[in-house]
Amino acid sequence: MPVEPDAVPSAQDRLDSWKEIAAYLRKGLRTVQRWERTEGLPVRRLGQGSVFAYKSELDAWWRTHSRTLAVEQEIAGAPAISLPHVRRTFPKWVYAVALAGTAALLAVRGFRPREMETHRAAPFTADHGWESAAAFSPDGRRIVYSWAPPEAPAHIYLKTIGSDSKI
């Protein structure tokens, strides 16, 4: 509401910030700023971001807008649809049972003796003697090794994996 030239409000009547204006109207800061944009709340601006308002102008504005704003707040505050209350958590006993079951499962799995992996040497051949220095071929299908019969010099052999024949 514009101030008439002959009726200049006093300095004591002036509110110098959004906080003071909101506190005077007993509303939130965002509500008061929204009212300035949408309802024409009489707020004056000084430069960048500075605002002020006069109490007398705010009182006059409030008298003309209080009924429509009260209805607007009632509509905004009331839920559009009344939904039944739904319990969204499980009862405490469900959590207790789940926790106990998990603990029991971990205890059984954790304390079970693990099977030892045993590795034993398997001979390449059924011949008597020593087999040593084995190596795979690049394609992985053959193996080369040396074999020494008892009381004789060693020989080198090439064997196809999965077969009993040797070269």
Helices and strands as residue ranges (DSSP letters): G 11-13, E 14-15, H 18-25, H 29-38, E 44-46, E 50-54, H 55-77, H 92-111, E 130-136, E 142-148, E 155-160
